[in-house]
Every structure is written in structure tokens, then in C-alpha cells.
Amino acid sequence: MLAELLSIRRFGPYAHLVLAAPAIARRARPGQFVEVRLSGEGAPFWRRPFSICRAADGRVELLIKARGRGSALLAALGPGAKVDVLGPLGKGFTLTGKTPRLLVGGGYGIAPLLFLAQVLKAKKIPVEVFIGGRCEEDLLLRREMKLAGAKVTCSTEDGSVGFQGRVTMPLEVRLRQTPSPVRLAACGPHGLLQAVTRLAQTYQVPAEVSLETVLACGLGVCNGCVVKIKGEYQRVCKDGPVFSAQDVDWHA
Ligand SMILES: Cc1cc2nc3c(=O)[nH]c(=O)nc-3n(C[C@H](O)[C@H](O)[C@H](O)COP(=O)(O)OP(=O)(O)OC[C@H]3O[C@@H](n4cnc5c(N)ncnc54)[C@H](O)[C@@H]3O)c2cc1C
């Protein structure tokens, strides 16, 4: 569908887009994504996947990092532009049960976790969020997470905000101090997801991770995004992107 870009806010390499996309907003679940077709000079052939960061009132929000041609073209659009979006796609995070959640996001990986935090809070499930980045600029959606009612802990590798070091440090402190039942959900760079999986094993906590691979069709047809899950190949775009952490074969 063609969605009108209602607003765009840029900060550093990131951009936050609000699109009018009622049909997608109505059906979207946290952890799902949209595939965006870019146009313009040098536009990539394949659509590019972006997590749904918020979906409400007929609007879909995306948080993107401009890293290549496709994302740069998207980040350069102005209000009023028509954006070709396909979605919602993929399988999202588990929403059942009342167990408190610890959400862990690195960089733009925090995007689907805002939607998740909002839905969990609406279900009266306590949410704590651990946001990590290299520096303050990478700590995204802090204010929005607090407004969503989540307890927020930040960490930066340069120590400019919050804990100095990786986001898994304060997460481990939290897991060690309060061994009451929790569930983990994480999205971010591969190394972060692996570290969260290790902590989940150590502290025997169920965890879900949203995997990022290079996607092509986004519809489960081309099998270009397969990963090994419980010894079998599964498609990130169709069977995921959210998988149970202990099922992922990290060394495949
Ligand atoms: C399910 C899913 C959800 C995503 N959600 C978001 C999101 O919310 N916000 C966001 O900014 N990005 C998100 N991404 C990543 C985003 O899709 C890529 O950054 C984008 O496709 C890059 O396209 P490009 O044309 O700008 O860059 P390209 O020119 O295609 O690539 C630029 C550089 O990034 C590398 N690259 C491209 N795609 C990936 C990838 N998926 N993983 C690792 N390296 C890659 C390339 O190898 C190259 O070095 C998501 C990806 C997936 C699979």
C-alpha cells in the first residue's frame, strides 16, 4: 500500500517516521515488520525491512538508521511523501502470560521493543527496559519508553550515560539480584542477542530474540534469509524474526 509520510524527525544517523497506514496499524503485532520499497536514483531492487516501532490510530511508526542507499533514501523523504509499504510481516513476540518482562535493546533494535512495551503495559504486565548503545546518540526511545510506563536502565560503551559497558551488565545485575520469574525479549546486534541468550541459560529464564538477517522477498518465498533453528532451516521473514533464544543455532 502507499502510505503518506505524516512526519519525520532526524537525529544523527537516525530518523523517526510516522506513516498513515490504517490497514497495517490495525493488524500489527509487536515484533512484526514492514517491507519498504524505495524509489529514486540508485534505489535498491529489493524492499528493505524495518520493524514496526509503534502502531496506533491508523499510524505506523518506524525508527531507522541510515546505513546504506535504501535507508538513506527513506531517511531523506519529507512529509507528504508516499511510501510503498508491505506488511505487517513475520511473527512477533509472545504476548501471553502475566510474567514481568525484561526488554533488552541495542541501537535501533529498541524499535520493536517500544511497541512491545506498550502492548504489555496495556495488559498490566510489568516491563523493565535495558537500552544500550555505543554513546548517548545511540540510546533511542528512552523518553517514549518511560512514557509507556517502563522502568528504563541505560548503558553506553563510552560511559556518557548510565552504566559504562555493555547493556548485558546491568541486565545481569538485575537477574542476579531478583531471581523472581521474568521473561526476556531482545533485539539488536547479533553479539547482543547471543549474550542475552547466554544469560537466559545461566539464569534459566525464557527468552525471545528478534533476529536480523539480510532479507530479500520478505514473504517466505525466496529462502534468502534462512537461519538454523533447532537443527532445521527457518526463514527469518516468515517463521521469525522472533524466535525462542534457546532454539537458535548461533554457530550455524
Ligand atoms: C526483521 C528486520 C527488522 C529490521 N528493523 C530495522 C529497524 O527497525 N530499523 C533499522 O534501521 N533497520 C532495521 N533493519 C535493518 C535494515 O533492514 C537494514 O539496515 C537495511 O535493509 C539496509 O538497507 P540499505 O539499502 O540502507 O543498506 P545496504 O546498502 O543494503 O547495506 C548497507 C550495509 O549494511 C549491511 N546490511 C544491510 N542489511 C543488513 C542486515 N539486515 N543485517 C546486517 N547488515 C546489513 C550491508 O551488508 C552493508 O554493509 C531490520 C532488518 C530486519 C531483517
The ligand as an SDF file (V2000), in Angstrom:
LIG
                    3D

 53 58  0  0  0  0  0  0  0  0999 V2000
   13.2610   -8.0760   10.5440 C   0  0  0  0  0  0  0  0  0  0  0  0
   14.1560   -6.8720   10.4090 C   0  0  0  0  0  0  0  0  0  0  0  0
   13.8300   -5.7010   11.0560 C   0  0  0  0  0  0  0  0  0  0  0  0
   14.6430   -4.5800   10.9200 C   0  0  0  0  0  0  0  0  0  0  0  0
   14.2910   -3.4330   11.5780 N   0  0  0  0  0  0  0  0  0  0  0  0
   15.0310   -2.3280   11.4170 C   0  0  0  0  0  0  0  0  0  0  0  0
   14.6470   -1.1170   12.0730 C   0  0  0  0  0  0  0  0  0  0  0  0
   13.6450   -1.0520   12.7950 O   0  0  0  0  0  0  0  0  0  0  0  0
   15.4240   -0.0310   11.8650 N   0  0  0  0  0  0  0  0  0  0  0  0
   16.5380   -0.0710   11.0700 C   0  0  0  0  0  0  0  0  0  0  0  0
   17.2010    0.9500   10.9140 O   0  0  0  0  0  0  0  0  0  0  0  0
   16.9210   -1.2070   10.4630 N   0  0  0  0  0  0  0  0  0  0  0  0
   16.2010   -2.3240   10.6140 C   0  0  0  0  0  0  0  0  0  0  0  0
   16.5890   -3.4750    9.9860 N   0  0  0  0  0  0  0  0  0  0  0  0
   17.8190   -3.4540    9.1670 C   0  0  0  0  0  0  0  0  0  0  0  0
   17.5230   -2.8150    7.8410 C   0  0  0  0  0  0  0  0  0  0  0  0
   16.6340   -3.6300    7.1260 O   0  0  0  0  0  0  0  0  0  0  0  0
   18.8270   -2.6460    7.0500 C   0  0  0  0  0  0  0  0  0  0  0  0
   19.6190   -1.6900    7.7030 O   0  0  0  0  0  0  0  0  0  0  0  0
   18.5040   -2.1360    5.6700 C   0  0  0  0  0  0  0  0  0  0  0  0
   17.8890   -3.1620    4.9280 O   0  0  0  0  0  0  0  0  0  0  0  0
   19.7810   -1.6880    4.9750 C   0  0  0  0  0  0  0  0  0  0  0  0
   19.4200   -1.3490    3.6580 O   0  0  0  0  0  0  0  0  0  0  0  0
   20.2260   -0.2110    2.8880 P   0  0  0  0  0  0  0  0  0  0  0  0
   19.7870   -0.2410    1.4600 O   0  0  0  0  0  0  0  0  0  0  0  0
   20.1280    1.0850    3.6120 O   0  0  0  0  0  0  0  0  0  0  0  0
   21.7140   -0.6780    3.0490 O   0  0  0  0  0  0  0  0  0  0  0  0
   22.5630   -1.6490    2.1220 P   0  0  0  0  0  0  0  0  0  0  0  0
   23.2530   -0.8150    1.0950 O   0  0  0  0  0  0  0  0  0  0  0  0
   21.7490   -2.8250    1.6790 O   0  0  0  0  0  0  0  0  0  0  0  0
   23.5960   -2.1360    3.2120 O   0  0  0  0  0  0  0  0  0  0  0  0
   24.4130   -1.2120    3.9420 C   0  0  0  0  0  0  0  0  0  0  0  0
   25.2930   -2.0070    4.8460 C   0  0  0  0  0  0  0  0  0  0  0  0
   24.5190   -2.6650    5.8640 O   0  0  0  0  0  0  0  0  0  0  0  0
   24.6590   -4.0760    5.7580 C   0  0  0  0  0  0  0  0  0  0  0  0
   23.3440   -4.6490    5.9760 N   0  0  0  0  0  0  0  0  0  0  0  0
   22.2420   -4.4390    5.2470 C   0  0  0  0  0  0  0  0  0  0  0  0
   21.1860   -5.0690    5.7760 N   0  0  0  0  0  0  0  0  0  0  0  0
   21.6660   -5.7000    6.8690 C   0  0  0  0  0  0  0  0  0  0  0  0
   21.0810   -6.5350    7.8570 C   0  0  0  0  0  0  0  0  0  0  0  0
   19.7880   -6.8280    7.8450 N   0  0  0  0  0  0  0  0  0  0  0  0
   21.8920   -7.0140    8.8380 N   0  0  0  0  0  0  0  0  0  0  0  0
   23.1830   -6.7240    8.8530 C   0  0  0  0  0  0  0  0  0  0  0  0
   23.7910   -5.9260    7.9660 N   0  0  0  0  0  0  0  0  0  0  0  0
   23.0450   -5.4360    6.9870 C   0  0  0  0  0  0  0  0  0  0  0  0
   25.1640   -4.3500    4.3570 C   0  0  0  0  0  0  0  0  0  0  0  0
   25.9160   -5.5600    4.3080 O   0  0  0  0  0  0  0  0  0  0  0  0
   26.0310   -3.1270    4.1160 C   0  0  0  0  0  0  0  0  0  0  0  0
   27.2850   -3.2340    4.7330 O   0  0  0  0  0  0  0  0  0  0  0  0
   15.8160   -4.6220   10.1100 C   0  0  0  0  0  0  0  0  0  0  0  0
   16.1460   -5.8240    9.4650 C   0  0  0  0  0  0  0  0  0  0  0  0
   15.3410   -6.9400    9.6220 C   0  0  0  0  0  0  0  0  0  0  0  0
   15.7150   -8.2120    8.9260 C   0  0  0  0  0  0  0  0  0  0  0  0
  1  2  1  0
  2  3  1  0
  2 52  2  0
  3  4  2  0
  4  5  1  0
  4 50  1  0
  5  6  2  0
  6  7  1  0
  6 13  1  0
  7  8  2  0
  7  9  1  0
  9 10  1  0
 10 11  2  0
 10 12  1  0
 12 13  2  0
 13 14  1  0
 14 15  1  0
 14 50  1  0
 15 16  1  0
 16 17  1  0
 16 18  1  0
 18 19  1  0
 18 20  1  0
 20 21  1  0
 20 22  1  0
 22 23  1  0
 23 24  1  0
 24 25  2  0
 24 26  1  0
 24 27  1  0
 27 28  1  0
 28 29  2  0
 28 30  1  0
 28 31  1  0
 31 32  1  0
 32 33  1  0
 33 34  1  0
 33 48  1  0
 34 35  1  0
 35 36  1  0
 35 46  1  0
 36 37  1  0
 36 45  1  0
 37 38  2  0
 38 39  1  0
 39 40  1  0
 39 45  2  0
 40 41  1  0
 40 42  2  0
 42 43  1  0
 43 44  2  0
 44 45  1  0
 46 47  1  0
 46 48  1  0
 48 49  1  0
 50 51  2  0
 51 52  1  0
 52 53  1  0
M  END
$$$$
